[in-house]
Amino acid sequence: MRPLALQSLIPVKTGAKVSDAAQPRYQRIKDYILSGIRDRHFLPGCKIPPELELARQFGVSRMTVNKAVRDLAEAGILLRFAGDGTYVAERKAESPLLDINNIAAEIEARGHRHTAHVILLEAAPASEEVALRLSVRAGGAVYHSLIVHCEDDVPIQLEDRYVNPAFAPDYLRQDFSERTPNDYLMQSCPLTDIEHSVEAVLPGAAEQALLGIAAAEPCLLVLRRTWSHKKLVSFARLTHPGLRYKLRSQTRVKK
């Protein structure tokens, strides 16, 4: 559905740097648009300046501007409508379903700011469910973290993760407000296999409070297990507000 042009976009303030000889010309235009989105000069649902205007501003051909705009459209950041113009896509965070990416890197790639609030980071006895999912003894010690990940201060993921201490001994010593568990685990025990399952759920009281959502808002729950060379390293419940998040999968079909 085409977004509404709610208001005119505010151009970058006079004197802003718009050229850098070390960068390709189209990359400078992409950075300009991404900066405008990040700084909320270009708001979701609103139209960006026309290609001819950007070409004059940067002193480049319209073809160069078109490449920058097309790249951002292919990334889902912009929406183009023939005969009308180009709009900033309504923000809805997205992750690939078949891969494990660092959520902080995903958010920064969209031109937004990642922050993390660590709710719990502790050693805890494994419940029967966790023991089964993690292939450890029920009641045995596992490492448990509960983290809210935000995009521009809006919660988009509640990460409830359990880790086998044998394969990540320094897990509890990490500052997960500065680095993600994904980043630490990829460095300490490189992940080689993943298992995903996805469910649609309604949030419980804890999820409502931590994600700032209503009881009736559906959520996407991703259950994820990860291995490192046949060693089962972690089990995570990743809860996403359904109105703020989507999962994507792309597979090449062999002919």
Helices and strands as residue ranges (DSSP letters): H 25-38, H 51-58, H 62-74, E 78-81, E 85-88, E 93-96, H 103-109, E 114-125, H 128-134, E 141-151, E 154-163, G 171-173, H 181-188, E 193-201, H 205-211, E 219-228, E 231-241, E 245-248
